[in-house]
């Protein structure tokens, strides 16, 4: 008995493709860029307010320094109300 060689097997490749993605237009990119810019601006403003509040709080917590004339041996600028008019 003569055996016949089996026929060559060719594999079948099946590629499963997902749902199509929606297109990204110029308007979508501009809106995304404006949103990111607004977010960065808001973050910078918030950081500025926090740092400014820290500086003011530090200044009020420790007012006795040589820059604002509140040492015992220094004289302040006395920028309060003007002296009364004594020319009368």
Buried (B, 14 or more C-beta within 10 A) or exposed (E): EEEEEEEEEEEEEEEEEEEEEEEEEEEEEEEEEEEEEEEEEEEEEEEEEEEEEEEEEEEEEEEEEEEEEEEEEEEEEEEEEEEEEEEE
